[in-house]
Amino acid sequence: MAGYIVRRLLQAIPVLLGTTFLIYYMVFAMPGDPIVALFGDKTPPPQVLDQLRERYHLDQPFIVQYLIFLGNIFRGDLGTSFSGQPVSEILATTFPVTLRLAVIAVFFEMVFGISVGLISGLRKGGIFDASALVVSLILISLPIFVVAFVAQYIFGIQLGWFRTTVGPGAPTQDLILPALVLATISFAQIVRLTRASVIDTDTQDFVRTAASKGLSRTRIVPVHILRNSLIPVVTYLAVDFGVLMVGATVTEGIFNVPGVGRTLYQAIIRGEGPTVVSFVTVMVLIYLVVNLLVDLLYAVLDPRIRYAK
Amino acid sequence: MPSNITRPDQQHYVAPLEETPLVAIDKVKTDGKPSNLWIDAWNDVRKRPMFWISSVLIVLVVVVALFPGLFTQVAPNNDCQLSNSNAGPADGHPLGFTKQGCDIYSRIIHGTSTSLSVGIIVTVLVFVLGIVFGAFAGFYGGWIDSVLSRLGDIFFSIPYILAAVVIMSVFSQYANVWVISLAIGIFAWPATARVLRAEILRVKNADFVMAATALGVSRFRILVRHVLPNSIAPVIVITTISLAAAIVAEATLSFLGVGLPSSTMSWGNDISAAQTDLRTAPQVLILPSIALSITVLSFIMLGEVIRDALDPKARAQR
């Protein structure tokens, strides 16, 4: 197990270096002089420009700039946003909101996805199965912003069940609608995984044994079938958690959820290139760390992983 | 006991051998039609209504994209009257008007080619990159595999929509269909490469590969002529689905305002422009969304049908 962890951590290093390098290179390739852009329409004296260049290490070659950037990241200095606020400070206030949103979304995914998948798998080929397939295909086909607007229009404006945008402090009841919208992204995938896994488990010997012992179906289904079908689903949910944290940009923007995604969304809308880049860097780092944790969790749950080469 | 078999000196009964002539056993069945994975898949696919529904829709979308003039005579950009802002259907304008008073139906028809072009360009890019990286990594193994797979990991670790956001905000002044397709495709290929690599690892030790090696066929030729054609099936499935994903990605980028310039006719742009009037004129937002969703749905349904046909396990679970 320790060997596996070390191997997996070592594998993560080149990926981490590679992703940050790639993102940083894209900023470096950005056309236009960022220092001149800082002054807008005004033309500052050349000495000022040179001093600013020196302060931001823009007079150094690319590779030196990259190493400075990397060093800053490891010291927790993620740069400053356009408004002058440190990115790490913005993260401290927005991250908990995104985390809460992701937790609620994963909860909805679990409740709806697993129950629909379970019924579909048990009644394979029936009407419920067929309609669940159609609904999930339609949900995959709808881009997230369309789902968000339709939900906002129907549940927020027409029915008035939820507030259309999240209020100050992001109270949990306001997060329900955006979380439901987020949950539709992976709903279909979870239904499919659960269904396939349930069908697979249903034909196992231990299920037949349980039935021949005279156990009722109401006991076999939750205890013998469902529990054994959930391993792939749980791992998927864990990976998905990382995707949700990162992918909430559009949803948070539309529902005005004061999270990491909305900050990125607004930076994109306003065209604040450097802020976009530092947030994307942070999100990719979060995504990488979550994936790493999931892989380790997977190895704990499933011994075959850690013994395989 | 049948006496005619037992000889007088024989103590045990020996069952008569009903001998089957060897020729009959070894005879290859030739009366049925020849079959392979693709013929089986086609026989399976054509029985499914979902295949025909999605094919008809895709053909329709392609025809609309190629010949928008067949479907509408109204100019999507010119004849806009501000007095028609967000107005409902009128004579000759079946779906009503946008905020700028442009004909919604005409804009949807003319926006089709944008979405489809991005989808096709991204798919070709992902297909080519995925095959090159996946095939070399899986077939040659060793350090080539390590280098290519780590490189794939790097691109895989950046969610492609975020990467495209960064690329498009860097190159915003060059935004057009080609640039946006490149921005999406350059980060979307690792999934295809991984699928192909896994499949090639499975196929490359098969008997027919050994046979080809024994016959002195070169490694590269074995890869191209024998291994690739036998491991391409899962790539076809993921490619069909990636076409749908690319169309969604373009719409999302345009929606975020880092996609195509607003002068380009695009469903994403129209949806983005209509969001401020969601309360008063929801149809302006909903109608292009429906066009977008139907297009995406038809490709996803096709991918689904092909997956079921090519994957025996999925077929058994149906």
Interface residues (C-beta under 8 A of the other chain):
Chain A: Q11 P14 V15 G18 T19 L22 I23 M26 V27 A29 M30 P31 K124 G125 L137 I138 I140 S141 L142 P143 I144 F145 V146 F149 V150 Q152 Y153 I157 R195 A196 I199 D200 V243 V246 G247 T249 V250 G253 I254 Y265 I268 I269 G271 G273 V276 V277 V280 M283 V284 Y287 L288 N291
Chain B: R150 L151 D153 I154 F155 S157 I158 P159 I161 L162 A163 V165 V166 I167 S169 V170 F171 S172 Q173 A244 V248 A251 T252 F255 L256 G257 V258 I271 Q275 L278 R279 P282 L285 I286 S289 L292 S293 I294 V296 L297 I300 M301 E304 Q317 R318
